[in-house]
Amino acid sequence: MLYLDNAATTKVNEKVMQEMLEARYAYGNSEAKFYAPAEDAKKLISLARQRVANIVNASPEEVIFTSGATEANNLVLKGSYWQNFRQKNKIVISSIEHSSVYDTCKFLESIGAELAIVSVDKTGMLNLAELEACLDEKTALVSIIYVNNEVGTIQNLDAIDEICKKHKVKLHIDATQAVGKVNINISKYSSLNYITFTAHKIYGPKGVGCLIKRNTEDNDIIPLLHGGEQENGLRAGTLANELIVGFGKACETAQLDFDDNHRKLIEYENIVLKKLQNKFGKRMKINNDFSNRIAGLLNIQLSGYNNMVLLKAISSDVAASTGSACAVSRPSRVLQNMGFDETTINESIRISISPYEEISNFDYLDKL
Ligand code: PMP
Protein backbone atom coordinates (compact mmCIF):
# COMPACT_ATOMS: atom_id res chain seq x y z
CA MET A 1 0.00 0.00 0.00
CA LEU A 2 1.02 3.57 -0.63
CA TYR A 3 0.73 5.64 2.54
CA LEU A 4 -0.06 9.25 1.68
CA ASP A 5 -1.33 10.45 5.04
CA ASN A 6 1.90 11.55 6.68
CA ALA A 7 0.40 14.87 7.78
CA ALA A 8 -1.94 12.81 9.99
CA THR A 9 0.86 10.70 11.40
CA THR A 10 4.01 8.91 10.29
CA LYS A 11 5.56 5.49 10.63
CA VAL A 12 8.26 5.30 13.29
CA ASN A 13 11.74 5.40 11.79
CA GLU A 14 13.83 2.24 12.42
CA LYS A 15 16.66 4.17 14.11
CA VAL A 16 14.12 5.84 16.38
CA MET A 17 12.53 2.51 17.24
CA GLN A 18 15.94 1.04 18.04
CA GLU A 19 16.80 3.79 20.53
CA MET A 20 13.37 3.50 22.13
CA LEU A 21 13.82 -0.24 22.59
CA GLU A 22 17.23 0.28 24.17
CA ALA A 23 15.78 2.98 26.43
CA ARG A 24 13.57 0.46 28.16
CA TYR A 25 16.59 -0.72 30.15
CA ALA A 26 16.82 2.78 31.65
CA TYR A 27 13.55 2.15 33.44
CA GLY A 28 14.14 4.44 36.42
CA ASN A 29 12.33 7.62 37.18
CA SER A 30 14.57 10.34 35.78
CA GLU A 31 13.85 12.53 38.81
CA ALA A 32 15.16 9.88 41.22
CA LYS A 33 18.77 9.93 42.42
CA PHE A 34 21.87 7.76 42.89
CA TYR A 35 20.96 4.35 41.46
CA ALA A 36 21.81 3.35 37.89
CA PRO A 37 18.41 2.93 36.20
CA ALA A 38 17.42 6.47 37.29
CA GLU A 39 20.78 8.02 36.46
CA ASP A 40 20.71 6.27 33.06
CA ALA A 41 17.20 7.60 32.43
CA LYS A 42 18.35 11.10 33.39
CA LYS A 43 21.19 10.93 30.85
CA LEU A 44 18.89 9.72 28.08
CA ILE A 45 16.30 12.41 28.80
CA SER A 46 19.00 15.04 28.87
CA LEU A 47 20.33 13.96 25.45
CA ALA A 48 16.79 13.90 24.03
CA ARG A 49 16.10 17.37 25.44
CA GLN A 50 19.22 18.68 23.70
CA ARG A 51 18.22 17.06 20.39
CA VAL A 52 14.68 18.46 20.56
CA ALA A 53 16.01 21.92 21.41
CA ASN A 54 18.49 21.75 18.51
CA ILE A 55 15.82 21.43 15.85
CA VAL A 56 14.61 24.98 16.56
CA ASN A 57 17.93 26.30 17.89
CA ALA A 58 16.58 26.57 21.44
CA SER A 59 18.30 25.69 24.72
CA PRO A 60 17.54 22.39 26.43
CA GLU A 61 16.13 24.08 29.52
CA GLU A 62 13.51 25.73 27.31
CA VAL A 63 11.96 22.36 26.41
CA ILE A 64 8.83 21.25 28.27
CA PHE A 65 7.84 17.72 27.31
CA THR A 66 4.12 17.04 26.92
CA SER A 67 1.93 14.25 25.53
CA GLY A 68 1.86 15.91 22.11
CA ALA A 69 1.11 19.15 20.31
CA THR A 70 -2.54 19.20 21.41
CA GLU A 71 -1.49 19.32 25.04
CA ALA A 72 1.31 21.78 24.32
CA ASN A 73 -1.10 24.11 22.48
CA ASN A 74 -3.59 23.87 25.36
CA LEU A 75 -0.78 24.63 27.79
CA VAL A 76 0.28 27.82 26.01
CA LEU A 77 -3.24 29.10 25.35
CA LYS A 78 -4.99 28.25 28.61
CA GLY A 79 -1.86 28.78 30.67
CA SER A 80 -1.23 32.18 29.23
CA TYR A 81 -4.89 33.22 29.46
CA TRP A 82 -5.18 32.13 33.10
CA GLN A 83 -1.98 33.93 33.99
CA ASN A 84 -2.86 37.17 32.20
CA PHE A 85 -6.63 37.59 31.92
CA ARG A 86 -6.97 40.18 34.70
CA GLN A 87 -4.83 42.65 32.75
CA LYS A 88 -4.88 41.21 29.24
CA ASN A 89 -7.66 38.90 28.11
CA LYS A 90 -7.30 39.02 24.34
CA ILE A 91 -5.94 36.21 22.16
CA VAL A 92 -5.37 36.58 18.42
CA ILE A 93 -5.30 33.57 16.08
CA SER A 94 -5.80 32.87 12.37
CA SER A 95 -8.91 31.38 10.80
CA ILE A 96 -6.96 28.29 9.68
CA GLU A 97 -5.59 27.09 13.02
CA HIS A 98 -5.58 23.40 13.85
CA SER A 99 -8.52 22.47 16.10
CA SER A 100 -6.21 22.08 19.12
CA VAL A 101 -5.73 25.86 18.94
CA TYR A 102 -9.05 26.91 17.41
CA ASP A 103 -11.33 24.90 19.73
CA THR A 104 -9.24 25.75 22.79
CA CYS A 105 -9.61 29.46 22.00
CA LYS A 106 -13.34 29.05 21.42
CA PHE A 107 -13.52 27.46 24.88
CA LEU A 108 -11.54 30.35 26.39
CA GLU A 109 -13.90 32.78 24.65
CA SER A 110 -16.82 31.01 26.33
CA ILE A 111 -15.29 31.71 29.74
CA GLY A 112 -14.46 35.36 29.12
CA ALA A 113 -11.51 35.69 26.72
CA GLU A 114 -11.72 38.15 23.86
CA LEU A 115 -10.87 36.24 20.71
CA ALA A 116 -9.84 37.87 17.44
CA ILE A 117 -9.65 35.62 14.39
CA VAL A 118 -7.58 37.00 11.54
CA SER A 119 -8.58 36.03 8.00
CA VAL A 120 -6.36 34.45 5.34
CA ASP A 121 -6.33 34.83 1.58
CA LYS A 122 -7.06 32.17 -1.04
CA THR A 123 -3.56 30.72 -0.58
CA GLY A 124 -3.85 30.55 3.20
CA MET A 125 -1.56 33.50 3.92
CA LEU A 126 -2.45 35.59 6.92
CA ASN A 127 -3.84 39.09 6.38
CA LEU A 128 -1.04 41.02 8.08
CA ALA A 129 -2.81 44.39 8.12
CA GLU A 130 -5.75 42.76 9.88
CA LEU A 131 -3.38 41.10 12.35
CA GLU A 132 -1.78 44.43 13.20
CA ALA A 133 -5.17 46.13 13.56
CA CYS A 134 -6.19 43.50 16.15
CA LEU A 135 -3.29 44.11 18.50
CA ASP A 136 -3.99 46.38 21.45
CA GLU A 137 -2.97 46.80 25.10
CA LYS A 138 -5.36 43.98 26.07
CA THR A 139 -3.66 41.41 23.83
CA ALA A 140 -1.79 38.72 25.77
CA LEU A 141 -0.90 36.39 22.93
CA VAL A 142 -0.83 35.89 19.17
CA SER A 143 -0.99 32.21 18.17
CA ILE A 144 -0.39 31.26 14.55
CA ILE A 145 -0.06 27.95 12.76
CA TYR A 146 3.35 28.24 11.07
CA VAL A 147 2.68 25.56 8.44
CA ASN A 148 -0.93 24.62 7.86
CA ASN A 149 -1.79 20.92 8.18
CA GLU A 150 -4.28 20.80 5.28
CA VAL A 151 -2.67 22.96 2.63
CA GLY A 152 0.93 23.30 3.81
CA THR A 153 1.00 27.11 3.61
CA ILE A 154 4.08 28.55 5.33
CA GLN A 155 3.36 31.86 7.05
CA ASN A 156 5.66 34.86 6.82
CA LEU A 157 7.20 34.53 10.27
CA ASP A 158 9.53 37.50 9.80
CA ALA A 159 6.59 39.82 9.16
CA ILE A 160 4.42 38.37 11.95
CA ASP A 161 7.30 38.69 14.40
CA GLU A 162 7.88 42.33 13.37
CA ILE A 163 4.25 43.19 14.02
CA CYS A 164 4.19 41.42 17.40
CA LYS A 165 7.49 43.04 18.37
CA LYS A 166 6.19 46.50 17.46
CA HIS A 167 3.12 45.99 19.67
CA LYS A 168 5.03 44.16 22.43
CA VAL A 169 2.83 41.07 22.19
CA LYS A 170 4.10 37.53 22.76
CA LEU A 171 3.94 35.16 19.80
CA HIS A 172 3.25 31.42 19.77
CA ILE A 173 3.65 29.30 16.68
CA ASP A 174 2.20 25.84 16.26
CA ALA A 175 5.12 24.34 14.34
CA THR A 176 3.77 20.77 14.28
CA GLN A 177 3.78 20.57 10.49
CA ALA A 178 6.84 22.77 10.11
CA VAL A 179 9.62 20.95 11.97
CA GLY A 180 11.68 18.81 9.67
CA LYS A 181 10.39 20.73 6.64
CA VAL A 182 11.19 24.34 7.40
CA ASN A 183 14.30 25.60 9.14
CA ILE A 184 13.29 27.27 12.39
CA ASN A 185 15.70 29.40 14.36
CA ILE A 186 13.92 30.67 17.45
CA SER A 187 16.66 33.18 18.24
CA LYS A 188 15.87 35.16 15.06
CA TYR A 189 12.48 36.25 16.34
CA SER A 190 12.32 38.36 19.44
CA SER A 191 8.54 38.15 20.00
CA LEU A 192 8.51 34.38 19.50
CA ASN A 193 8.12 33.08 23.05
CA TYR A 194 6.48 29.72 22.44
CA ILE A 195 6.86 26.94 19.86
CA THR A 196 4.89 23.70 19.98
CA PHE A 197 5.39 20.48 18.02
CA THR A 198 5.08 16.72 18.23
CA ALA A 199 7.14 13.60 17.54
CA HIS A 200 4.69 11.58 15.50
CA LYS A 201 4.73 13.88 12.47
CA ILE A 202 8.49 13.43 12.09
CA TYR A 203 8.74 9.63 12.19
CA GLY A 204 8.80 9.52 15.98
CA PRO A 205 6.35 7.92 18.42
CA LYS A 206 2.81 9.06 19.16
CA GLY A 207 2.07 10.47 22.59
CA VAL A 208 4.98 12.87 23.05
CA GLY A 209 5.53 16.48 22.04
CA CYS A 210 6.75 19.69 23.54
CA LEU A 211 6.37 23.32 24.27
CA ILE A 212 9.52 25.33 23.82
CA LYS A 213 9.14 28.21 26.22
CA ARG A 214 11.67 30.98 26.08
CA ASN A 215 12.39 33.19 29.06
CA THR A 216 12.33 30.26 31.44
CA GLU A 217 12.40 32.63 34.44
CA ASP A 218 9.16 34.36 33.38
CA ASN A 219 6.10 33.22 35.21
CA ASP A 220 3.99 33.80 32.12
CA ILE A 221 1.91 30.63 31.96
CA ILE A 222 0.05 28.53 34.51
CA PRO A 223 0.38 24.75 34.16
CA LEU A 224 -2.51 22.54 33.07
CA LEU A 225 -1.33 19.77 35.38
CA HIS A 226 -0.37 20.34 38.99
CA GLY A 227 1.24 17.90 41.36
CA GLY A 228 4.90 17.60 40.42
CA GLU A 229 7.99 19.71 39.90
CA GLN A 230 8.90 18.18 36.55
CA GLU A 231 9.50 20.34 33.48
CA ASN A 232 10.22 23.50 35.43
CA GLY A 233 6.95 23.11 37.32
CA LEU A 234 4.96 23.47 34.11
CA ARG A 235 4.05 19.87 33.41
CA ALA A 236 3.66 17.60 36.40
CA GLY A 237 4.01 13.84 36.00
CA THR A 238 6.71 11.23 35.55
CA LEU A 239 8.47 11.62 32.22
CA ALA A 240 7.83 9.01 29.50
CA ASN A 241 11.43 7.86 29.04
CA GLU A 242 11.05 5.74 25.91
CA LEU A 243 8.79 8.23 24.12
CA ILE A 244 11.04 11.16 24.92
CA VAL A 245 14.10 9.24 23.72
CA GLY A 246 12.20 8.50 20.48
CA PHE A 247 11.26 12.16 20.11
CA GLY A 248 14.90 13.18 20.53
CA LYS A 249 16.11 10.69 17.94
CA ALA A 250 13.33 11.73 15.55
CA CYS A 251 14.43 15.37 15.84
CA GLU A 252 18.09 14.47 15.30
CA THR A 253 17.20 12.37 12.26
CA ALA A 254 14.94 15.09 10.85
CA GLN A 255 17.82 17.56 11.09
CA LEU A 256 20.37 15.21 9.54
CA ASP A 257 18.05 14.19 6.70
CA PHE A 258 16.64 17.68 6.11
CA ASP A 259 18.14 18.41 2.68
CA ASP A 260 17.79 14.86 1.45
CA ASN A 261 14.17 14.71 2.54
CA HIS A 262 13.36 17.99 0.85
CA ARG A 263 14.84 16.80 -2.42
CA LYS A 264 12.98 13.48 -2.23
CA LEU A 265 9.66 15.13 -1.39
CA ILE A 266 9.90 17.27 -4.50
CA GLU A 267 10.80 14.25 -6.60
CA TYR A 268 7.98 12.09 -5.15
CA GLU A 269 5.46 14.88 -5.38
CA ASN A 270 6.17 15.19 -9.09
CA ILE A 271 5.63 11.45 -9.51
CA VAL A 272 2.28 11.67 -7.71
CA LEU A 273 1.16 14.70 -9.68
CA LYS A 274 2.08 13.12 -13.00
CA LYS A 275 0.26 9.89 -12.22
CA LEU A 276 -2.86 11.71 -11.03
CA GLN A 277 -2.78 13.97 -14.07
CA ASN A 278 -2.60 10.92 -16.35
CA LYS A 279 -5.54 9.35 -14.60
CA PHE A 280 -7.82 12.35 -13.94
CA GLY A 281 -6.70 14.88 -16.57
CA LYS A 282 -8.78 18.06 -16.44
CA ARG A 283 -10.82 16.74 -13.53
CA MET A 284 -7.85 17.32 -11.26
CA LYS A 285 -7.23 20.75 -9.73
CA ILE A 286 -4.59 21.69 -7.20
CA ASN A 287 -6.04 23.71 -4.33
CA ASN A 288 -2.86 24.75 -2.59
CA ASP A 289 -0.53 27.45 -3.68
CA PHE A 290 2.91 26.32 -4.78
CA SER A 291 4.84 29.48 -3.97
CA ASN A 292 4.61 29.33 -0.20
CA ARG A 293 4.14 25.82 1.03
CA ILE A 294 6.10 22.83 2.25
CA ALA A 295 7.06 20.14 -0.23
CA GLY A 296 5.14 16.87 -0.14
CA LEU A 297 1.71 18.17 0.85
CA LEU A 298 -0.89 18.42 -1.88
CA ASN A 299 -4.53 19.39 -1.58
CA ILE A 300 -6.28 18.23 -4.69
CA GLN A 301 -9.79 18.48 -6.05
CA LEU A 302 -10.95 15.60 -8.22
CA SER A 303 -14.12 16.97 -9.72
CA GLY A 304 -17.04 14.59 -9.93
CA TYR A 305 -15.66 12.42 -7.10
CA ASN A 306 -16.96 12.68 -3.56
CA ASN A 307 -13.83 12.59 -1.43
CA MET A 308 -15.14 10.14 1.20
CA VAL A 309 -16.46 7.70 -1.40
CA LEU A 310 -13.20 7.89 -3.34
CA LEU A 311 -10.94 7.44 -0.31
CA LYS A 312 -12.91 4.44 0.85
CA ALA A 313 -12.83 2.88 -2.62
CA ILE A 314 -9.04 3.18 -2.92
CA SER A 315 -8.22 2.44 0.73
CA SER A 316 -6.74 -1.00 0.17
CA ASP A 317 -4.11 0.46 -2.19
CA VAL A 318 -3.71 4.09 -1.22
CA ALA A 319 -4.12 5.80 2.15
CA ALA A 320 -4.96 9.50 2.06
CA SER A 321 -7.44 11.77 3.82
CA THR A 322 -9.82 14.67 3.39
CA GLY A 323 -7.88 16.85 5.79
CA SER A 324 -7.28 16.99 9.50
CA ALA A 325 -7.71 13.72 11.37
CA CYS A 326 -8.61 15.83 14.42
CA ALA A 327 -11.77 17.25 12.82
CA VAL A 328 -13.17 14.51 10.58
CA SER A 329 -16.86 14.98 11.33
CA ARG A 330 -17.22 18.39 9.67
CA PRO A 331 -16.27 19.93 6.32
CA SER A 332 -12.83 21.51 6.34
CA ARG A 333 -12.91 24.87 8.16
CA VAL A 334 -9.48 25.58 6.69
CA LEU A 335 -10.65 25.31 3.07
CA GLN A 336 -13.87 27.16 3.91
CA ASN A 337 -11.94 30.05 5.41
CA MET A 338 -9.61 30.10 2.42
CA GLY A 339 -12.71 30.78 0.32
CA PHE A 340 -13.34 27.39 -1.30
CA ASP A 341 -16.96 26.46 -2.09
CA GLU A 342 -18.76 23.43 -0.72
CA THR A 343 -18.44 21.34 -3.89
CA THR A 344 -14.69 21.88 -4.05
CA ILE A 345 -14.34 20.98 -0.37
CA ASN A 346 -16.37 17.79 -0.77
CA GLU A 347 -14.27 16.74 -3.76
CA SER A 348 -10.87 17.50 -2.24
CA ILE A 349 -8.33 15.17 -0.73
CA ARG A 350 -5.08 15.78 1.11
CA ILE A 351 -2.01 13.89 0.00
CA SER A 352 1.00 14.02 2.30
CA ILE A 353 4.11 12.16 1.22
CA SER A 354 6.92 10.57 3.21
CA PRO A 355 10.49 11.04 2.00
CA TYR A 356 11.14 7.52 3.33
CA GLU A 357 8.53 5.95 1.00
CA GLU A 358 9.64 3.04 -1.19
CA ILE A 359 9.67 4.50 -4.68
CA SER A 360 8.05 1.37 -6.15
CA ASN A 361 4.98 1.96 -3.95
CA PHE A 362 3.99 4.93 -6.08
CA ASP A 363 2.92 2.38 -8.70
CA TYR A 364 -0.16 1.75 -6.56
CA LEU A 365 -1.46 4.99 -8.04
CA ASP A 366 -1.61 3.26 -11.42
CA LYS A 367 -4.28 0.95 -10.03
CA LEU A 368 -6.75 3.78 -9.29
N1 PMP B 1 -1.19 21.08 15.38
C1 PMP B 1 -1.14 20.68 14.10
C2 PMP B 1 -0.87 21.69 13.04
C3 PMP B 1 -1.34 19.34 13.77
O1 PMP B 1 -1.28 18.96 12.49
C4 PMP B 1 -1.58 18.41 14.81
C5 PMP B 1 -1.78 16.94 14.50
N2 PMP B 1 -2.93 16.65 13.77
C6 PMP B 1 -1.62 18.87 16.13
C7 PMP B 1 -1.42 20.21 16.36
C8 PMP B 1 -1.87 17.94 17.27
O2 PMP B 1 -0.76 17.12 17.50
P1 PMP B 1 -0.83 15.84 18.45
O3 PMP B 1 -1.42 14.76 17.62
O4 PMP B 1 0.58 15.57 18.83
O5 PMP B 1 -1.66 16.19 19.63
Boltz pocket constraint, residues with backbone or C-beta under 6 A from the ligand:
constraints:
  - pocket:
      binder: B
      contacts: [[A, 7], [A, 8], [A, 67], [A, 68], [A, 69], [A, 70], [A, 71], [A, 98], [A, 100], [A, 145], [A, 147], [A, 148], [A, 149], [A, 174], [A, 176], [A, 177], [A, 197], [A, 198], [A, 199], [A, 207], [A, 208], [A, 209], [A, 324], [A, 325], [A, 326]]
      max_distance: 6.0
